Amino acid sequence: MDLYELSFAKIIILRDDIAEVIINDGVEMDAIMVEQYHEFLLSHLRSPFSLLINKVNSYTYDFDAQLNIATLKEINAMAVIAYNRATKISTEVLSSAIPREVEWNLKVFSNRAEALAWLTSEQDKSKNCGS
C-alpha cells in the first residue's frame, strides 16, 4: 500500500489495479486537477483499474471538471463511500445528470469494507472476462 499526495488529494494504491482517492477538504476540482488526477492514475495503475472514492471530506467540482472527471476508458468501476445523505445524492446527480460517452460502473456505499469488497469483485470479473 503506497500513499501519494497531490496538491489537492491523497491517493492510496491498494493493489496494482485499485486505488483509494481522498480529495482534500474544501477543494474545488477544476479541469487542470482532473487532468493531473487522470495522468496519475494512468501512470500508477494497471489497466483496467477501479477506484475507491472516499468522500470523507467536503469538496466540489467546477463545470469543466464535472464534464471531464472519470472519462478514462481504463476505469472499470468506481465505489463511492458517502458518509451522509447529501453526499450520496450529489454523487448520484454527478453520475446521472451529465451525459457521458461511457456510462459509469458506479455504486455508492456507506461502509468502506463493503465498497472495497464490491470493487475487488468487479476487478476479478473484468479479469475473468478478459477485458
N, CA, C and O atoms as CSV, one atom per row, in Angstrom:
chain,resi,resn,atom,element,x,y,z
A,1,MET,N,N,0.855,-1.183,0.000
A,1,MET,CA,C,0.000,0.000,0.000
A,1,MET,C,C,0.897,1.239,0.000
A,1,MET,O,O,1.675,1.460,0.927
A,2,ASP,N,N,0.770,2.038,-1.054
A,2,ASP,CA,C,1.575,3.257,-1.168
A,2,ASP,C,C,0.663,4.479,-1.152
A,2,ASP,O,O,-0.399,4.485,-1.774
A,3,LEU,N,N,1.097,5.519,-0.428
A,3,LEU,CA,C,0.348,6.771,-0.339
A,3,LEU,C,C,1.057,7.836,-1.156
A,3,LEU,O,O,2.261,8.050,-1.015
A,4,TYR,N,N,0.290,8.501,-2.014
A,4,TYR,CA,C,0.805,9.617,-2.812
A,4,TYR,C,C,-0.021,10.837,-2.488
A,4,TYR,O,O,-1.232,10.741,-2.286
A,5,GLU,N,N,0.637,12.003,-2.438
A,5,GLU,CA,C,-0.085,13.245,-2.176
A,5,GLU,C,C,0.046,14.166,-3.362
A,5,GLU,O,O,1.147,14.580,-3.727
A,6,LEU,N,N,-1.090,14.486,-3.964
A,6,LEU,CA,C,-1.153,15.519,-4.985
A,6,LEU,C,C,-1.498,16.819,-4.247
A,6,LEU,O,O,-1.798,16.784,-3.054
A,7,SER,N,N,-1.460,17.935,-4.923
A,7,SER,CA,C,-1.736,19.208,-4.240
A,7,SER,C,C,-3.170,19.292,-3.732
A,7,SER,O,O,-3.465,20.100,-2.851
A,8,PHE,N,N,-4.072,18.465,-4.279
A,8,PHE,CA,C,-5.493,18.552,-3.943
A,8,PHE,C,C,-6.073,17.240,-3.420
A,8,PHE,O,O,-7.260,17.178,-3.098
A,9,ALA,N,N,-5.243,16.176,-3.328
A,9,ALA,CA,C,-5.786,14.867,-2.956
A,9,ALA,C,C,-4.704,13.929,-2.456
A,9,ALA,O,O,-3.512,14.124,-2.695
A,10,LYS,N,N,-5.166,12.896,-1.748
A,10,LYS,CA,C,-4.311,11.765,-1.388
A,10,LYS,C,C,-4.810,10.571,-2.200
A,10,LYS,O,O,-6.014,10.344,-2.320
A,11,ILE,N,N,-3.868,9.814,-2.752
A,11,ILE,CA,C,-4.220,8.609,-3.493
A,11,ILE,C,C,-3.427,7.460,-2.897
A,11,ILE,O,O,-2.200,7.505,-2.812
A,12,ILE,N,N,-4.149,6.436,-2.488
A,12,ILE,CA,C,-3.535,5.264,-1.876
A,12,ILE,C,C,-3.678,4.102,-2.857
A,12,ILE,O,O,-4.789,3.741,-3.246
A,13,ILE,N,N,-2.551,3.525,-3.250
A,13,ILE,CA,C,-2.579,2.371,-4.138
A,13,ILE,C,C,-2.818,1.138,-3.258
A,13,ILE,O,O,-1.943,0.736,-2.491
A,14,LEU,N,N,-3.999,0.550,-3.375
A,14,LEU,CA,C,-4.361,-0.607,-2.555
A,14,LEU,C,C,-3.905,-1.916,-3.201
A,14,LEU,O,O,-3.512,-2.862,-2.518
A,15,ARG,N,N,-3.968,-1.944,-4.521
A,15,ARG,CA,C,-3.493,-3.056,-5.343
A,15,ARG,C,C,-2.964,-2.434,-6.626
A,15,ARG,O,O,-3.141,-1.234,-6.835
A,16,ASP,N,N,-2.325,-3.204,-7.486
A,16,ASP,CA,C,-1.807,-2.604,-8.717
A,16,ASP,C,C,-2.921,-2.149,-9.649
A,16,ASP,O,O,-2.668,-1.457,-10.635
A,17,ASP,N,N,-4.177,-2.546,-9.331
A,17,ASP,CA,C,-5.312,-2.163,-10.170
A,17,ASP,C,C,-6.469,-1.536,-9.376
A,17,ASP,O,O,-7.579,-1.414,-9.896
A,18,ILE,N,N,-6.213,-1.138,-8.117
A,18,ILE,CA,C,-7.235,-0.465,-7.292
A,18,ILE,C,C,-6.570,0.650,-6.489
A,18,ILE,O,O,-5.551,0.439,-5.831
A,19,ALA,N,N,-7.168,1.840,-6.555
A,19,ALA,CA,C,-6.661,2.971,-5.772
A,19,ALA,C,C,-7.800,3.598,-4.976
A,19,ALA,O,O,-8.947,3.635,-5.420
A,20,GLU,N,N,-7.454,4.087,-3.797
A,20,GLU,CA,C,-8.393,4.857,-2.977
A,20,GLU,C,C,-8.053,6.327,-3.155
A,20,GLU,O,O,-6.894,6.727,-3.053
A,21,VAL,N,N,-9.084,7.127,-3.423
A,21,VAL,CA,C,-8.900,8.551,-3.689
A,21,VAL,C,C,-9.606,9.350,-2.598
A,21,VAL,O,O,-10.790,9.147,-2.331
A,22,ILE,N,N,-8.860,10.265,-1.971
A,22,ILE,CA,C,-9.423,11.148,-0.945
A,22,ILE,C,C,-9.085,12.577,-1.353
A,22,ILE,O,O,-7.941,13.011,-1.224
A,23,ILE,N,N,-10.086,13.305,-1.845
A,23,ILE,CA,C,-9.889,14.709,-2.220
A,23,ILE,C,C,-9.817,15.528,-0.928
A,23,ILE,O,O,-10.577,15.283,0.009
A,24,ASN,N,N,-8.911,16.492,-0.883
A,24,ASN,CA,C,-8.738,17.318,0.308
A,24,ASN,C,C,-9.981,18.166,0.589
A,24,ASN,O,O,-10.726,18.528,-0.321
A,25,ASP,N,N,-10.181,18.468,1.867
A,25,ASP,CA,C,-11.337,19.251,2.301
A,25,ASP,C,C,-11.298,20.656,1.701
A,25,ASP,O,O,-10.258,21.314,1.686
A,26,GLY,N,N,-12.450,21.097,1.211
A,26,GLY,CA,C,-12.590,22.459,0.716
A,26,GLY,C,C,-12.113,22.692,-0.716
A,26,GLY,O,O,-12.188,23.816,-1.213
A,27,VAL,N,N,-11.631,21.661,-1.376
A,27,VAL,CA,C,-11.115,21.805,-2.744
A,27,VAL,C,C,-12.270,22.012,-3.729
A,27,VAL,O,O,-13.336,21.414,-3.585
A,28,GLU,N,N,-12.039,22.867,-4.730
A,28,GLU,CA,C,-12.929,22.913,-5.889
A,28,GLU,C,C,-12.130,22.329,-7.051
A,28,GLU,O,O,-11.208,22.957,-7.571
A,29,MET,N,N,-12.501,21.125,-7.441
A,29,MET,CA,C,-11.806,20.445,-8.541
A,29,MET,C,C,-12.054,21.215,-9.831
A,29,MET,O,O,-13.185,21.595,-10.134
A,30,ASP,N,N,-10.967,21.443,-10.595
A,30,ASP,CA,C,-11.107,22.089,-11.894
A,30,ASP,C,C,-10.520,21.159,-12.963
A,30,ASP,O,O,-10.030,20.077,-12.640
A,31,ALA,N,N,-10.569,21.575,-14.222
A,31,ALA,CA,C,-10.134,20.726,-15.334
A,31,ALA,C,C,-8.649,20.364,-15.229
A,31,ALA,O,O,-8.260,19.250,-15.580
A,32,ILE,N,N,-7.830,21.283,-14.755
A,32,ILE,CA,C,-6.391,21.007,-14.627
A,32,ILE,C,C,-6.155,19.931,-13.571
A,32,ILE,O,O,-5.333,19.038,-13.775
A,33,MET,N,N,-6.863,20.004,-12.452
A,33,MET,CA,C,-6.745,18.979,-11.409
A,33,MET,C,C,-7.202,17.624,-11.940
A,33,MET,O,O,-6.566,16.604,-11.676
A,34,VAL,N,N,-8.299,17.615,-12.684
A,34,VAL,CA,C,-8.809,16.364,-13.260
A,34,VAL,C,C,-7.755,15.756,-14.184
A,34,VAL,O,O,-7.538,14.545,-14.167
A,35,GLU,N,N,-7.106,16.591,-14.984
A,35,GLU,CA,C,-6.063,16.108,-15.894
A,35,GLU,C,C,-4.894,15.508,-15.098
A,35,GLU,O,O,-4.395,14.437,-15.443
A,36,GLN,N,N,-4.461,16.195,-14.038
A,36,GLN,CA,C,-3.369,15.684,-13.190
A,36,GLN,C,C,-3.771,14.351,-12.551
A,36,GLN,O,O,-2.975,13.413,-12.502
A,37,TYR,N,N,-4.987,14.280,-12.073
A,37,TYR,CA,C,-5.539,13.077,-11.440
A,37,TYR,C,C,-5.536,11.919,-12.443
A,37,TYR,O,O,-5.066,10.825,-12.129
A,38,HIS,N,N,-6.054,12.158,-13.634
A,38,HIS,CA,C,-6.090,11.114,-14.663
A,38,HIS,C,C,-4.677,10.659,-15.039
A,38,HIS,O,O,-4.430,9.461,-15.175
A,39,GLU,N,N,-3.751,11.604,-15.205
A,39,GLU,CA,C,-2.362,11.250,-15.538
A,39,GLU,C,C,-1.743,10.380,-14.442
A,39,GLU,O,O,-1.029,9.419,-14.727
A,40,PHE,N,N,-2.025,10.729,-13.195
A,40,PHE,CA,C,-1.514,9.933,-12.077
A,40,PHE,C,C,-2.047,8.503,-12.165
A,40,PHE,O,O,-1.277,7.547,-12.071
A,41,LEU,N,N,-3.353,8.355,-12.345
A,41,LEU,CA,C,-3.963,7.024,-12.406
A,41,LEU,C,C,-3.352,6.190,-13.529
A,41,LEU,O,O,-3.013,5.023,-13.332
A,42,LEU,N,N,-3.213,6.796,-14.703
A,42,LEU,CA,C,-2.673,6.074,-15.859
A,42,LEU,C,C,-1.218,5.656,-15.646
A,42,LEU,O,O,-0.792,4.616,-16.149
A,43,SER,N,N,-0.464,6.452,-14.911
A,43,SER,CA,C,0.953,6.144,-14.719
A,43,SER,C,C,1.228,5.235,-13.511
A,43,SER,O,O,2.332,4.704,-13.384
A,44,HIS,N,N,0.247,5.050,-12.627
A,44,HIS,CA,C,0.495,4.274,-11.408
A,44,HIS,C,C,-0.333,2.994,-11.285
A,44,HIS,O,O,-0.060,2.174,-10.409
A,45,LEU,N,N,-1.332,2.809,-12.141
A,45,LEU,CA,C,-2.209,1.638,-12.020
A,45,LEU,C,C,-2.185,0.797,-13.284
A,45,LEU,O,O,-1.953,1.298,-14.384
A,46,ARG,N,N,-2.432,-0.505,-13.097
A,46,ARG,CA,C,-2.542,-1.427,-14.228
A,46,ARG,C,C,-3.983,-1.423,-14.722
A,46,ARG,O,O,-4.923,-1.550,-13.938
A,47,SER,N,N,-4.138,-1.278,-16.013
A,47,SER,CA,C,-5.460,-1.180,-16.624
A,47,SER,C,C,-6.021,-2.567,-16.941
A,47,SER,O,O,-5.260,-3.467,-17.296
A,48,PRO,N,N,-7.348,-2.757,-16.819
A,48,PRO,CA,C,-8.342,-1.812,-16.302
A,48,PRO,C,C,-8.234,-1.720,-14.781
A,48,PRO,O,O,-7.906,-2.696,-14.107
A,49,PHE,N,N,-8.516,-0.533,-14.258
A,49,PHE,CA,C,-8.410,-0.333,-12.816
A,49,PHE,C,C,-9.715,0.192,-12.249
A,49,PHE,O,O,-10.585,0.675,-12.973
A,50,SER,N,N,-9.826,0.083,-10.928
A,50,SER,CA,C,-11.022,0.547,-10.231
A,50,SER,C,C,-10.629,1.521,-9.134
A,50,SER,O,O,-9.500,1.516,-8.644
A,51,LEU,N,N,-11.601,2.364,-8.757
A,51,LEU,CA,C,-11.337,3.451,-7.815
A,51,LEU,C,C,-12.293,3.397,-6.635
A,51,LEU,O,O,-13.503,3.231,-6.793
A,52,LEU,N,N,-11.719,3.543,-5.454
A,52,LEU,CA,C,-12.483,3.677,-4.222
A,52,LEU,C,C,-12.455,5.161,-3.879
A,52,LEU,O,O,-11.432,5.676,-3.426
A,53,ILE,N,N,-13.569,5.847,-4.093
A,53,ILE,CA,C,-13.639,7.292,-3.859
A,53,ILE,C,C,-14.162,7.502,-2.440
A,53,ILE,O,O,-15.343,7.290,-2.165
A,54,ASN,N,N,-13.272,7.921,-1.545
A,54,ASN,CA,C,-13.618,8.096,-0.141
A,54,ASN,C,C,-13.988,9.564,0.089
A,54,ASN,O,O,-13.120,10.437,0.134
A,55,LYS,N,N,-15.288,9.818,0.234
A,55,LYS,CA,C,-15.782,11.191,0.381
A,55,LYS,C,C,-15.846,11.605,1.851
A,55,LYS,O,O,-16.869,12.097,2.327
A,56,VAL,N,N,-14.743,11.399,2.554
A,56,VAL,CA,C,-14.655,11.787,3.957
A,56,VAL,C,C,-14.607,13.316,4.081
A,56,VAL,O,O,-15.001,13.869,5.107
A,57,ASN,N,N,-14.124,13.993,3.036
A,57,ASN,CA,C,-14.042,15.456,3.041
A,57,ASN,C,C,-15.124,16.058,2.151
A,57,ASN,O,O,-15.726,15.378,1.321
A,58,SER,N,N,-15.351,17.351,2.348
A,58,SER,CA,C,-16.316,18.085,1.540
A,58,SER,C,C,-15.565,18.848,0.450
A,58,SER,O,O,-14.637,19.604,0.738
A,59,TYR,N,N,-15.972,18.646,-0.799
A,59,TYR,CA,C,-15.339,19.331,-1.929
A,59,TYR,C,C,-16.336,19.437,-3.070
A,59,TYR,O,O,-17.394,18.808,-3.047
A,60,THR,N,N,-15.986,20.244,-4.074
A,60,THR,CA,C,-16.887,20.460,-5.201
A,60,THR,C,C,-16.120,20.326,-6.514
A,60,THR,O,O,-14.895,20.205,-6.526
A,61,TYR,N,N,-16.858,20.349,-7.607
A,61,TYR,CA,C,-16.285,20.324,-8.952
A,61,TYR,C,C,-16.794,21.529,-9.713
A,61,TYR,O,O,-17.980,21.850,-9.628
A,62,ASP,N,N,-15.916,22.217,-10.467
A,62,ASP,CA,C,-16.436,23.232,-11.365
A,62,ASP,C,C,-17.036,22.507,-12.577
A,62,ASP,O,O,-16.920,21.287,-12.689
A,63,PHE,N,N,-17.674,23.255,-13.478
A,63,PHE,CA,C,-18.407,22.628,-14.575
A,63,PHE,C,C,-17.498,21.799,-15.472
A,63,PHE,O,O,-17.855,20.680,-15.842
A,64,ASP,N,N,-16.323,22.331,-15.831
A,64,ASP,CA,C,-15.400,21.584,-16.689
A,64,ASP,C,C,-14.949,20.288,-16.015
A,64,ASP,O,O,-14.827,19.254,-16.671
A,65,ALA,N,N,-14.710,20.344,-14.737
A,65,ALA,CA,C,-14.301,19.138,-14.005
A,65,ALA,C,C,-15.432,18.107,-14.008
A,65,ALA,O,O,-15.184,16.911,-14.163
A,66,GLN,N,N,-16.669,18.571,-13.836
A,66,GLN,CA,C,-17.810,17.656,-13.865
A,66,GLN,C,C,-17.894,16.933,-15.214
A,66,GLN,O,O,-18.211,15.745,-15.270
A,67,LEU,N,N,-17.609,17.655,-16.288
A,67,LEU,CA,C,-17.673,17.062,-17.628
A,67,LEU,C,C,-16.549,16.058,-17.866
A,67,LEU,O,O,-16.740,15.073,-18.580
A,68,ASN,N,N,-15.385,16.297,-17.276
A,68,ASN,CA,C,-14.189,15.516,-17.599
A,68,ASN,C,C,-13.787,14.459,-16.584
A,68,ASN,O,O,-12.973,13.588,-16.888
A,69,ILE,N,N,-14.353,14.526,-15.371
A,69,ILE,CA,C,-13.935,13.583,-14.335
A,69,ILE,C,C,-14.306,12.147,-14.729
A,69,ILE,O,O,-15.404,11.883,-15.219
A,70,ALA,N,N,-13.371,11.241,-14.504
A,70,ALA,CA,C,-13.599,9.800,-14.704
A,70,ALA,C,C,-14.041,9.443,-16.120
A,70,ALA,O,O,-14.908,8.591,-16.314
A,71,THR,N,N,-13.437,10.104,-17.109
A,71,THR,CA,C,-13.748,9.794,-18.506
A,71,THR,C,C,-12.758,8.808,-19.111
A,71,THR,O,O,-12.843,8.495,-20.299
A,72,LEU,N,N,-11.834,8.323,-18.319
A,72,LEU,CA,C,-10.829,7.378,-18.818
A,72,LEU,C,C,-11.465,6.032,-19.137
A,72,LEU,O,O,-12.210,5.480,-18.328
A,73,LYS,N,N,-11.165,5.510,-20.320
A,73,LYS,CA,C,-11.700,4.199,-20.698
A,73,LYS,C,C,-11.101,3.086,-19.844
A,73,LYS,O,O,-11.657,1.990,-19.772
A,74,GLU,N,N,-9.975,3.363,-19.199
A,74,GLU,CA,C,-9.292,2.372,-18.358
A,74,GLU,C,C,-9.999,2.133,-17.022
A,74,GLU,O,O,-9.680,1.174,-16.319
A,75,ILE,N,N,-10.953,2.992,-16.666
A,75,ILE,CA,C,-11.665,2.826,-15.391
A,75,ILE,C,C,-12.716,1.733,-15.543
A,75,ILE,O,O,-13.624,1.832,-16.368
A,76,ASN,N,N,-12.575,0.692,-14.733
A,76,ASN,CA,C,-13.511,-0.429,-14.755
A,76,ASN,C,C,-14.725,-0.149,-13.868
A,76,ASN,O,O,-15.865,-0.325,-14.298
A,77,ALA,N,N,-14.477,0.287,-12.634
A,77,ALA,CA,C,-15.564,0.504,-11.673
A,77,ALA,C,C,-15.141,1.541,-10.650
A,77,ALA,O,O,-13.956,1.752,-10.394
A,78,MET,N,N,-16.163,2.193,-10.064
A,78,MET,CA,C,-15.923,3.170,-9.000
A,78,MET,C,C,-16.894,2.899,-7.861
A,78,MET,O,O,-18.104,2.814,-8.066
A,79,ALA,N,N,-16.351,2.766,-6.665
A,79,ALA,CA,C,-17.168,2.645,-5.463
A,79,ALA,C,C,-16.973,3.937,-4.681
A,79,ALA,O,O,-15.845,4.341,-4.398
A,80,VAL,N,N,-18.073,4.573,-4.341
A,80,VAL,CA,C,-18.017,5.831,-3.597
A,80,VAL,C,C,-18.501,5.574,-2.175
A,80,VAL,O,O,-19.571,5.004,-1.958
A,81,ILE,N,N,-17.687,6.007,-1.210
A,81,ILE,CA,C,-18.111,5.916,0.190
A,81,ILE,C,C,-18.697,7.275,0.563
A,81,ILE,O,O,-17.986,8.277,0.636
A,82,ALA,N,N,-20.000,7.286,0.797
A,82,ALA,CA,C,-20.707,8.514,1.159
A,82,ALA,C,C,-21.122,8.398,2.622
A,82,ALA,O,O,-21.801,7.450,3.017
A,83,TYR,N,N,-20.705,9.366,3.406
A,83,TYR,CA,C,-20.950,9.302,4.846
A,83,TYR,C,C,-22.243,9.975,5.275
A,83,TYR,O,O,-22.622,9.908,6.445
A,84,ASN,N,N,-22.922,10.624,4.337
A,84,ASN,CA,C,-24.209,11.241,4.662
A,84,ASN,C,C,-25.089,11.292,3.411
A,84,ASN,O,O,-24.626,11.063,2.294
A,85,ARG,N,N,-26.353,11.596,3.629
A,85,ARG,CA,C,-27.337,11.588,2.540
A,85,ARG,C,C,-27.016,12.624,1.461
A,85,ARG,O,O,-27.182,12.346,0.274
A,86,ALA,N,N,-26.561,13.810,1.857
A,86,ALA,CA,C,-26.245,14.868,0.887
A,86,ALA,C,C,-25.127,14.423,-0.058
A,86,ALA,O,O,-25.193,14.670,-1.262
A,87,THR,N,N,-24.114,13.776,0.482
A,87,THR,CA,C,-23.011,13.291,-0.343
A,87,THR,C,C,-23.497,12.206,-1.295
A,87,THR,O,O,-23.095,12.174,-2.458
A,88,LYS,N,N,-24.357,11.319,-0.808
A,88,LYS,CA,C,-24.908,10.250,-1.645
A,88,LYS,C,C,-25.689,10.865,-2.812
A,88,LYS,O,O,-25.526,10.450,-3.959
A,89,ILE,N,N,-26.523,11.839,-2.519
A,89,ILE,CA,C,-27.347,12.474,-3.555
A,89,ILE,C,C,-26.475,13.218,-4.556
A,89,ILE,O,O,-26.694,13.099,-5.761
A,90,SER,N,N,-25.493,13.981,-4.088
A,90,SER,CA,C,-24.644,14.736,-5.018
A,90,SER,C,C,-23.845,13.794,-5.922
A,90,SER,O,O,-23.607,14.109,-7.088
A,91,THR,N,N,-23.437,12.654,-5.397
A,91,THR,CA,C,-22.716,11.661,-6.209
A,91,THR,C,C,-23.636,11.086,-7.276
A,91,THR,O,O,-23.231,10.931,-8.428
A,92,GLU,N,N,-24.861,10.771,-6.902
A,92,GLU,CA,C,-25.822,10.221,-7.865
A,92,GLU,C,C,-26.141,11.235,-8.954
A,92,GLU,O,O,-26.287,10.865,-10.118
A,93,VAL,N,N,-26.249,12.502,-8.592
A,93,VAL,CA,C,-26.504,13.549,-9.592
A,93,VAL,C,C,-25.321,13.665,-10.546
A,93,VAL,O,O,-25.506,13.743,-11.760
A,94,LEU,N,N,-24.112,13.676,-10.003
A,94,LEU,CA,C,-22.917,13.776,-10.835
A,94,LEU,C,C,-22.837,12.610,-11.817
A,94,LEU,O,O,-22.419,12.789,-12.960
A,95,SER,N,N,-23.233,11.429,-11.380
A,95,SER,CA,C,-23.117,10.258,-12.252
A,95,SER,C,C,-24.245,10.161,-13.273
A,95,SER,O,O,-24.068,9.536,-14.319
A,96,SER,N,N,-25.400,10.763,-12.994
A,96,SER,CA,C,-26.533,10.570,-13.903
A,96,SER,C,C,-26.939,11.816,-14.684
A,96,SER,O,O,-27.534,11.689,-15.754
A,97,ALA,N,N,-26.642,13.000,-14.194
A,97,ALA,CA,C,-27.151,14.221,-14.825
A,97,ALA,C,C,-26.324,14.684,-16.020
A,97,ALA,O,O,-26.810,15.437,-16.863
A,98,ILE,N,N,-25.080,14.233,-16.089
A,98,ILE,CA,C,-24.199,14.692,-17.160
A,98,ILE,C,C,-24.055,13.566,-18.183
A,98,ILE,O,O,-23.651,12.457,-17.834
A,99,PRO,N,N,-24.387,13.853,-19.456
A,99,PRO,CA,C,-24.252,12.807,-20.482
A,99,PRO,C,C,-22.788,12.386,-20.634
A,99,PRO,O,O,-21.889,13.227,-20.670
A,100,ARG,N,N,-22.568,11.092,-20.720
A,100,ARG,CA,C,-21.213,10.564,-20.852
A,100,ARG,C,C,-21.178,9.556,-21.988
A,100,ARG,O,O,-22.146,8.838,-22.235
A,101,GLU,N,N,-20.032,9.518,-22.677
A,101,GLU,CA,C,-19.885,8.551,-23.768
A,101,GLU,C,C,-20.001,7.129,-23.251
A,101,GLU,O,O,-20.632,6.279,-23.879
A,102,VAL,N,N,-19.391,6.876,-22.106
A,102,VAL,CA,C,-19.453,5.560,-21.484
A,102,VAL,C,C,-20.084,5.727,-20.110
A,102,VAL,O,O,-19.611,6.515,-19.291
A,103,GLU,N,N,-21.155,4.981,-19.864
A,103,GLU,CA,C,-21.833,5.070,-18.577
A,103,GLU,C,C,-20.918,4.533,-17.480
A,103,GLU,O,O,-20.231,3.529,-17.666
A,104,TRP,N,N,-20.917,5.206,-16.350
A,104,TRP,CA,C,-20.080,4.794,-15.237
A,104,TRP,C,C,-20.603,3.510,-14.612
A,104,TRP,O,O,-21.810,3.325,-14.464
A,105,ASN,N,N,-19.686,2.632,-14.249
A,105,ASN,CA,C,-19.987,1.474,-13.409
A,105,ASN,C,C,-19.704,1.945,-11.990
A,105,ASN,O,O,-18.600,1.765,-11.477
A,106,LEU,N,N,-20.706,2.550,-11.361
A,106,LEU,CA,C,-20.529,3.225,-10.081
A,106,LEU,C,C,-21.581,2.754,-9.094
A,106,LEU,O,O,-22.751,2.585,-9.438
A,107,LYS,N,N,-21.147,2.546,-7.875
A,107,LYS,CA,C,-22.067,2.182,-6.802
A,107,LYS,C,C,-21.688,2.980,-5.567
A,107,LYS,O,O,-20.504,3.173,-5.290
A,108,VAL,N,N,-22.689,3.449,-4.821
A,108,VAL,CA,C,-22.459,4.252,-3.611
A,108,VAL,C,C,-22.665,3.371,-2.377
A,108,VAL,O,O,-23.632,2.614,-2.290
A,109,PHE,N,N,-21.746,3.486,-1.441
A,109,PHE,CA,C,-21.783,2.708,-0.200
A,109,PHE,C,C,-21.659,3.648,0.993
A,109,PHE,O,O,-21.193,4.779,0.857
A,110,SER,N,N,-22.079,3.172,2.160
A,110,SER,CA,C,-21.853,3.932,3.393
A,110,SER,C,C,-20.767,3.269,4.234
A,110,SER,O,O,-20.420,3.768,5.304
A,111,ASN,N,N,-20.229,2.150,3.755
A,111,ASN,CA,C,-19.263,1.363,4.507
A,111,ASN,C,C,-18.060,1.053,3.612
A,111,ASN,O,O,-18.220,0.528,2.510
A,112,ARG,N,N,-16.860,1.380,4.089
A,112,ARG,CA,C,-15.650,1.204,3.283
A,112,ARG,C,C,-15.387,-0.262,2.941
A,112,ARG,O,O,-15.026,-0.578,1.808
A,113,ALA,N,N,-15.564,-1.148,3.905
A,113,ALA,CA,C,-15.291,-2.573,3.671
A,113,ALA,C,C,-16.199,-3.136,2.579
A,113,ALA,O,O,-15.745,-3.895,1.722
A,114,GLU,N,N,-17.478,-2.768,2.609
A,114,GLU,CA,C,-18.412,-3.234,1.581
A,114,GLU,C,C,-18.033,-2.664,0.219
A,114,GLU,O,O,-18.097,-3.368,-0.788
A,115,ALA,N,N,-17.644,-1.406,0.183
A,115,ALA,CA,C,-17.249,-0.768,-1.076
A,115,ALA,C,C,-16.026,-1.464,-1.664
A,115,ALA,O,O,-15.976,-1.735,-2.864
A,116,LEU,N,N,-15.049,-1.748,-0.823
A,116,LEU,CA,C,-13.828,-2.399,-1.291
A,116,LEU,C,C,-14.103,-3.831,-1.748
A,116,LEU,O,O,-13.522,-4.290,-2.731
A,117,ALA,N,N,-14.977,-4.532,-1.047
A,117,ALA,CA,C,-15.339,-5.902,-1.443
A,117,ALA,C,C,-16.003,-5.894,-2.826
A,117,ALA,O,O,-15.699,-6.742,-3.664
A,118,TRP,N,N,-16.911,-4.937,-3.064
A,118,TRP,CA,C,-17.573,-4.835,-4.366
A,118,TRP,C,C,-16.555,-4.517,-5.459
A,118,TRP,O,O,-16.580,-5.128,-6.527
A,119,LEU,N,N,-15.665,-3.570,-5.197
A,119,LEU,CA,C,-14.643,-3.201,-6.182
A,119,LEU,C,C,-13.755,-4.392,-6.542
A,119,LEU,O,O,-13.469,-4.633,-7.714
A,120,THR,N,N,-13.330,-5.121,-5.535
A,120,THR,CA,C,-12.483,-6.292,-5.764
A,120,THR,C,C,-13.220,-7.301,-6.631
A,120,THR,O,O,-12.637,-7.881,-7.547
A,121,SER,N,N,-14.488,-7.508,-6.347
A,121,SER,CA,C,-15.314,-8.421,-7.142
A,121,SER,C,C,-15.432,-7.931,-8.592
A,121,SER,O,O,-15.348,-8.729,-9.525
A,122,GLU,N,N,-15.626,-6.631,-8.777
A,122,GLU,CA,C,-15.721,-6.058,-10.134
A,122,GLU,C,C,-14.395,-6.234,-10.880
A,122,GLU,O,O,-14.389,-6.537,-12.074
A,123,GLN,N,N,-13.285,-6.048,-10.186
A,123,GLN,CA,C,-11.974,-6.230,-10.814
A,123,GLN,C,C,-11.765,-7.687,-11.210
A,123,GLN,O,O,-11.290,-7.974,-12.309
A,124,ASP,N,N,-12.120,-8.603,-10.318
A,124,ASP,CA,C,-11.949,-10.020,-10.617
A,124,ASP,C,C,-12.824,-10.432,-11.797
A,124,ASP,O,O,-12.403,-11.239,-12.626
A,125,LYS,N,N,-14.042,-9.883,-11.882
A,125,LYS,CA,C,-14.922,-10.165,-13.023
A,125,LYS,C,C,-14.292,-9.684,-14.326
A,125,LYS,O,O,-14.333,-10.380,-15.341
A,126,SER,N,N,-13.706,-8.480,-14.285
A,126,SER,CA,C,-13.133,-7.926,-15.513
A,126,SER,C,C,-11.941,-8.767,-15.981
A,126,SER,O,O,-11.717,-8.910,-17.182
A,127,LYS,N,N,-11.179,-9.322,-15.035
A,127,LYS,CA,C,-10.048,-10.183,-15.400
A,127,LYS,C,C,-10.548,-11.476,-16.021
A,127,LYS,O,O,-9.985,-11.963,-17.001
A,128,ASN,N,N,-11.622,-12.035,-15.439
A,128,ASN,CA,C,-12.160,-13.297,-15.954
A,128,ASN,C,C,-12.829,-13.148,-17.307
A,128,ASN,O,O,-12.917,-14.105,-18.076
A,129,CYS,N,N,-13.304,-11.932,-17.598
A,129,CYS,CA,C,-13.925,-11.667,-18.901
A,129,CYS,C,C,-12.863,-11.344,-19.939
A,129,CYS,O,O,-13.150,-11.308,-21.136
A,130,GLY,N,N,-11.655,-11.112,-19.491
A,130,GLY,CA,C,-10.563,-10.791,-20.407
A,130,GLY,C,C,-10.611,-9.391,-20.959
A,130,GLY,O,O,-10.054,-9.125,-22.024
A,131,SER,N,N,-11.273,-8.480,-20.250
A,131,SER,CA,C,-11.337,-7.096,-20.758
A,131,SER,C,C,-10.161,-6.278,-20.345
A,131,SER,O,O,-10.074,-5.101,-20.694
